[in-house]
Amino acid sequence: MNNNRFKIGESEISHNSKTYFIADIAANHDGDLEKAKELIYMAKEAGADAAKFQHFKAKTIVSDYGFKNLGSKSSHQKTWKKSVYDVYKDAEVPLSWTQTLYETCQKANIDFFTSPYDIKEIEDINKYVPAYKVGSGDITFHDIVMKMAQYQKPILVATGASKIDEVINLMAKIKQINKNIVLMQCNTNYTANNENFKYIQLNVLKAYAQMFPNAILGLSDHTLGHTTVLGAVALGAKVIEKHFTDNNNLEGPDHKFSMNPKTWKEMVDRTRELEYALGDSIKKVEDNEKETHILQRRCLRASKDLKAGETITEDMIEALRPAPKGAILPCDIYEILGKTLNNDLILGSELKWSDIKNA
């Protein structure tokens, strides 16, 4: 059993905690600080626990030369009308926004944190965040990950487009200095194509649970809807990250595959139902079954009027509903056959252990 527990803001993250939802606003602010602030309030209203951003400068995350010399755009980038570098330039979250975003989150009563993609900005960001998120693309950029991990704040690690040895190598390094890890299954295809469901591989969470028993499980997801979220929660995920927008029809690299306020709230509501349904793994008669426990079960009843002193035989009893508390159950029939009745019983009455001599 995973006994690790820690907090992000005021929320407990543990094996037994409720699901923690991160609204990744990412590039959906469209370069507008006021819109970023509006999205924070929308995310809170829709049920998110955190509003997450991505701090980077285009020049510190992508090579303009490198992308232009790939020859053509790939995957989700095929639909971009600008160069990859220019799209990233438009999506920058300037360091100067950080305090405003943090204060807006405080006012909205939602946690603020980020994925920093500029190693030089981490120290400046650190005073504002209760946790860090490592994007899948940086799973082999150990220096930036360890820079985040050294502050001893919860660190969320997405593992999209990764091989298991890469995950093992990074986890081994992080665990040397920071035990508060959320390990997130992820698939990094952002095309919003329903074919992507074939590649989510939620069962990887089972492998992670065995290989990294002290890590909290999570899912960082880019599929449409919330099917994968419910599946991940059922498999033990306690942290969910999905992109968040106000309008899926807007231009921009992240809008198409993001959740909107309506679909986000639906996801949270269905997850809370699932959490109730999953329960605590203890098999018992539940509070709402106490009546049907009596009404649907059979007990042993007199098949005719019986007199005290008679020896009990099978033809004297039958198994019928209901089964009041204290009645003898059908599975105990062979415990009473051949024994003597203590009391008179009328047709249809239940047998109790007090009715059986030497019981």
Number of C-alpha atoms within 10 A of each C-alpha: 7 13 11 16 17 16 14 20 16 11 15 15 24 24 19 14 13 18 23 21 22 25 29 27 27 25 24 26 26 20 15 13 15 11 13 25 19 13 22 31 18 20 28 21 15 21 20 26 24 26 30 28 25 22 24 23 20 21 12 11 12 16 13 14 9 11 14 13 10 9 8 9 15 10 10 15 16 11 12 15 11 11 14 20 19 14 17 19 16 17 24 19 25 13 14 8 12 20 13 14 22 20 14 19 21 12 11 16 14 24 25 27 28 26 21 24 22 16 15 13 14 20 12 10 17 17 9 17 18 19 25 27 22 24 21 20 14 16 21 14 12 14 11 18 24 17 13 25 26 13 17 15 20 22 26 25 28 27 24 22 14 17 9 12 9 12 18 13 13 17 19 11 14 20 14 11 13 18 19 24 28 23 27 29 27 25 23 21 18 19 20 18 13 9 10 16 16 8 11 20 13 21 12 15 21 14 12 20 19 10 11 16 14 22 25 26 29 29 31 28 26 27 26 20 18 20 12 19 25 19 16 26 24 15 17 18 28 23 26 23 23 25 26 32 29 20 14 16 9 13 13 18 22 26 24 21 22 29 29 23 21 10 16 25 18 17 20 20 14 15 20 16 11 15 17 10 10 12 9 9 6 7 7 7 10 10 8 8 11 10 11 12 17 16 13 12 15 21 27 25 26 19 19 15 12 19 14 14 14 15 17 16 14 12 9 17 23 18 19 18 15 18 23 17 10 12 20 23 19 18 11 11 16 11 12 20 15 12 17 19 23 17 16 12 19 14 13 15 17 26 22 17 14 14 18 20 15 11 12
